[in-house]
Amino acid sequence: MARKRRPMEVFSMSFLDCMSCGFGAVILFFMIINSQTVRDIEQPPEKLIAETTKLEFEILNERKNLVLARNTMEDLEDEKLRAEEQIAQIIALIEKLKVELEKHDKETLAKIKRIEKLQSDIKSLEEERKRLLELERQKEEEGAKVRRFAGDGDRQYLTGLKVGGDRILVLVDQSASMLDQKIVNIIRRRNMSDDRKLRSLKWRQAVASVDWLAAQFPDKSKFQIYTFNTEAKPVLRGSDGVWLEVGDGKQLDEAVRVLRRTVPQEGTNLSSAFAVIDKLNPRPDNVILLIDSLPTMNAPATDRGMVTGQERLRFYYEAADMIPSGIPVNILLYPMEGDYNASIAYWLLAYRTGGSFMSISKDWP
């Protein structure tokens, strides 16, 4: 059975109509947007204007800061370059100075060595000059000495004793204590004959010391030799209070010869010895004292048998106070048993008067 066809319906809207409708819709859309945009532009809000202005100022400030920063960086770069140049110059100068300083140090060291060598040569020459002058002086003194003293052997003694002067006074202890160093032997020997007393080693040593001193006197000086025990008296009779000339040595020889025959005896009166200083006119300018102990009396006579150590010190101080100021006292001390204060007291006396002190050994001079 044949199918029945359906009736065909024709749509009358063409494609051009569709396009026209779409284009119109688009135009309408743009017109709506454009009108809104124009309205916003014609009436801008004040807040946006202020913000825009603020942003413009900030941009200008930042540009200004940027320019300043660039200028500062350029200045710093320039300063850095100048500093690097100066550093390079300073380093070069330091290196140059190091070279010059090293060269100068070498030259200075060489100069110092030369100066030290010259100083050493000058010192050697000065020592040689002094040695030659001393030899010349010794030769002159040996030629000028009026006496000679020959000791045992070829020994020479450095004593520091001041023997010179224009007026030399020698005071020799002639008391019984000069017979020996020990008290027992002194008591025993003082009862012997004068000949045995004169052979006493201690007394012979004292006389030899005077002989040695006399050999050192300058030929143009004056001298006087006194012995003292209970009282002081000149070795040469008739010369009390008178200065003797060293001269050709005859008076010196006679004084030493007489002293060899003088016998030690009695006590020690140191005050009588120092009283001689004022007897001589003019006063001596050098005093040489030969003694072995502190004094045992302060007057020519005494009735006392024993004297204590304190009393002996008192006698010593009384005698020391009699020495005029400005006169040096040189002391030769011959040790004696038991008198421990003597060395201290006489050393102080020599120190106070500006003299010298010497404790005599057994083999001097």
Order of alpha helices (4+ residues) and beta strands (2+ residues): alpha-alpha-beta-alpha-alpha-alpha-beta-beta-beta-alpha-alpha-beta-alpha-beta-alpha-beta
